[in-house]
Amino acid sequence: MPDVFAVREDEVSFAPGLDNMPERTRALDRATRALAADGLLTAWRDERYAVAPAFQAPPWFELERAAARFFGIHTYAAHVNGLVRRDGESAMWIARRSATKSIDPDRLDNLVAGGIAAGQSVAATVVKEAGEEAGIAAAVAAGAQRTGTVHICRGQPDGLQRETIFVHDLWLPPGFVPAGQDGEVAGHRLVPLSEVATLIANADGPDVVTADAALVMLDCLLRHGAIGPDAPDYGALAALRQPRDPFAPAAAA
């Protein structure tokens, strides 16, 4: 694709003339549609991610979401732990992804989870995804408390997943029952917080949690004391809670 990329021995860059965001975006749209036609991408989303040197910085270009892993770009997502207190015990609502999802079909997931599209804020993404995936009213979803970030970087069959997840807790009324609205969720279950660690440890079988949701749940368990200092391998688990974003550019000297 010489009209899009200049390929050299030690680098790949944009072709000459693609020196602004709209031109790069249009060129990559041509490239990603060709890749999709060759069956090299996951299902087309018709939604773009902003690609920038830092979160919400002016974007270099926008890229179709289905191509994010193919190009290994740094993406951002918002996840919500849906929590309730019943009969003196804390529990977590967990969703099962639809069997038709192109990524991690039929796996268990956070109650609310979604990528942050170009032009969207973290808060707006939480409200949007909460309504679509769990039927949570916007006024309720707006009460989700951001608790930090977790980071994931792993090779996948369709490329490299390199993502920062903004983690939220949302305490819901005891009688609330989630209901998916967009067909992306097959069902929900309420799991006592004391049993979530056992669930996310599953490596096979019908109840496997997605890798990113497992990190978000683990972070929640550590923060709420459901996994305490006396637990086996607590030090290694607690070390996963990094104090800064390892993908962020280094601060200027």
C-alpha positions in Angstrom: 0.0 0.0 0.0 2.6 2.6 -1.1 -0.1 5.3 -1.1 -0.4 4.9 2.6 2.9 3.5 4.0 6.5 4.2 3.3 8.4 1.0 4.2 12.1 1.2 5.0 14.6 -1.3 6.4 14.1 -0.1 10.0 10.7 1.7 10.1 7.3 2.1 8.5 5.9 5.6 8.2 3.1 7.4 6.5 3.6 8.0 2.8 4.8 11.5 1.8 1.9 14.0 1.8 0.0 12.4 4.6 1.0 15.1 7.0 -2.2 15.9 8.8 -4.9 14.1 10.8 -7.7 14.0 8.2 -5.4 12.8 5.4 -3.9 10.1 7.6 -7.4 9.0 8.8 -8.7 8.7 5.2 -5.6 6.8 4.1 -5.9 4.3 6.9 -9.6 3.9 6.2 -8.6 2.7 2.7 -6.0 0.4 4.2 -8.2 -1.1 6.9 -11.0 -1.8 4.5 -8.6 -3.7 2.3 -7.4 -5.7 5.3 -11.0 -6.4 6.3 -11.8 -7.6 2.8 -8.9 -10.0 3.0 -10.3 -11.4 6.3 -7.4 -10.1 8.4 -9.4 -8.1 10.9 -12.1 -8.9 13.5 -15.7 -7.8 12.8 -16.0 -4.3 11.4 -17.3 -1.9 14.1 -17.8 1.3 12.1 -16.3 3.1 15.2 -12.9 4.7 15.4 -10.3 5.1 18.1 -8.2 8.3 18.4 -4.5 7.5 18.1 -2.4 10.1 20.0 0.8 10.3 22.1 -1.3 10.4 25.3 -4.9 10.0 26.3 -7.1 12.8 25.0 -4.1 14.6 23.4 -4.7 15.9 19.9 -4.8 12.8 17.7 -2.3 11.9 15.0 -5.1 10.0 13.2 -8.3 8.0 13.9 -8.4 4.2 13.2 -11.3 1.8 12.8 -11.7 -0.1 16.0 -11.5 -3.5 14.3 -7.9 -2.7 13.2 -6.6 -1.6 16.6 -4.9 -4.9 17.5 -3.7 -5.5 14.0 -1.7 -2.2 14.2 -0.9 -2.7 18.0 -2.1 0.8 18.9 -2.6 1.9 22.5 -6.3 1.9 23.2 -8.4 3.0 26.2 -11.5 1.5 27.8 -13.8 2.0 30.7 -14.9 -0.9 32.9 -17.3 -0.9 35.8 -17.6 -3.3 38.7 -21.3 -3.6 39.5 -21.5 -4.1 43.2 -24.4 -4.7 45.7 -24.8 -5.4 49.3 -27.3 -8.1 50.2 -27.9 -9.6 53.6 -24.7 -8.1 55.0 -22.5 -9.5 52.2 -21.0 -7.8 49.2 -21.5 -9.3 45.7 -20.6 -8.5 42.1 -22.7 -8.6 39.0 -20.9 -10.4 36.2 -22.0 -10.5 32.6 -21.6 -13.2 30.0 -20.7 -12.0 26.6 -22.8 -13.0 23.6 -21.7 -16.1 21.7 -21.7 -13.9 18.5 -19.1 -11.4 19.8 -16.0 -11.4 17.6 -13.6 -11.1 20.6 -13.9 -13.4 23.6 -17.4 -14.8 22.7 -19.3 -16.5 25.6 -16.8 -15.5 28.2 -17.5 -13.8 31.5 -17.0 -10.0 31.7 -17.4 -7.0 33.9 -21.0 -5.7 34.2 -20.1 -2.7 32.1 -17.1 -2.6 29.7 -16.4 -0.7 26.5 -13.7 0.9 24.4 -13.5 4.7 24.5 -14.2 5.9 20.9 -12.8 9.0 19.3 -14.3 12.1 20.7 -15.7 10.4 23.8 -14.8 11.0 27.4 -14.4 8.3 30.1 -17.6 9.4 31.9 -19.7 9.4 28.7 -18.4 6.0 27.8 -19.5 4.6 31.2 -23.0 6.1 30.8 -23.4 4.8 27.3 -22.1 1.3 27.9 -24.0 1.0 31.2 -27.3 1.7 29.4 -26.6 -0.6 26.5 -25.1 -3.6 28.4 -27.0 -3.6 31.7 -30.0 -1.3 31.4 -28.6 1.1 34.0 -30.2 4.6 34.0 -27.8 7.4 33.0 -28.3 9.2 36.4 -27.3 6.0 38.2 -24.4 5.2 35.9 -23.1 8.7 36.4 -22.5 7.8 40.1 -19.8 5.3 39.1 -16.6 6.1 41.0 -13.3 5.9 39.1 -10.8 4.0 41.3 -7.7 3.9 39.1 -6.3 2.1 36.0 -5.1 -1.3 35.1 -3.0 -2.0 32.0 -2.8 -5.0 29.7 -0.3 -5.8 26.9 -0.5 -9.2 25.3 -0.2 -10.9 21.9 -3.4 -12.1 20.4 -4.3 -14.0 17.2 -5.4 -10.7 15.6 -2.4 -8.6 16.8 -1.3 -6.9 20.0 -3.8 -5.8 22.7 -2.2 -2.8 24.4 -4.8 -1.1 26.6 -5.3 1.1 29.6 -8.6 0.4 31.4 -10.2 3.1 33.6 -11.6 1.1 36.5 -14.9 2.1 38.3 -17.0 0.8 41.1 -20.7 1.3 41.0 -22.8 0.3 44.1 -26.3 -0.6 42.9 -29.6 -1.1 44.8 -30.0 -4.6 46.3 -33.0 -5.2 44.1 -31.4 -4.1 40.8 -31.3 -6.8 38.1 -29.3 -5.9 35.0 -30.7 -6.4 31.5 -28.7 -6.0 28.3 -30.2 -3.8 25.7 -28.0 -4.2 22.6 -27.6 -8.0 22.2 -24.0 -8.0 23.2 -24.6 -9.7 26.6 -26.2 -13.1 26.9 -26.9 -12.9 30.6 -25.8 -11.9 34.1 -25.1 -13.6 37.4 -24.6 -12.2 40.9 -21.5 -13.6 42.6 -20.5 -13.1 46.3 -17.3 -11.1 46.4 -15.7 -13.9 48.4 -16.2 -16.3 45.4 -15.0 -14.0 42.6 -11.3 -14.9 43.0 -12.1 -18.6 42.5 -14.1 -17.6 39.4 -11.4 -15.6 37.7 -8.8 -18.4 38.4 -10.7 -20.6 35.9 -8.5 -21.3 32.9 -10.9 -23.5 31.0 -14.5 -24.7 31.0 -17.7 -22.7 30.5 -16.9 -20.0 33.1 -13.7 -18.3 31.9 -13.4 -14.6 32.6 -11.8 -12.4 29.9 -8.2 -11.4 30.7 -9.0 -7.7 30.9 -12.1 -8.2 33.1 -10.1 -10.6 35.4 -7.6 -7.8 36.0 -10.4 -5.3 36.8 -12.0 -7.8 39.2 -8.7 -8.6 40.9 -8.1 -4.9 41.4 -11.5 -4.6 43.0 -10.9 -7.6 45.3 -7.6 -6.2 46.5 -9.1 -2.8 47.2 -12.0 -4.2 49.1 -10.0 -6.7 51.1 -11.6 -9.8 49.6 -8.0 -10.9 48.9 -6.0 -10.1 52.0 -2.3 -10.0 52.9 -2.5 -13.6 54.2 -3.6 -15.0 50.8 -1.1 -17.1 48.9 1.0 -15.0 46.4 -0.6 -11.8 47.7 2.6 -9.9 47.0 2.7 -10.9 43.4 -1.0 -10.1 43.0 -0.7 -6.7 44.7 2.2 -5.8 42.5 -0.1 -5.9 39.5 -1.7 -2.7 40.8 0.8 -0.3 39.1 1.0 3.3 40.4 1.4 4.8 37.0 0.5 4.2 33.4 3.5 2.3 31.9 2.4 3.2 28.4 2.3 7.0 29.0 5.2 9.1 27.6 8.0 9.8 30.0 7.7 13.3 31.7 10.0 15.9 30.2 13.2 16.5 32.0 
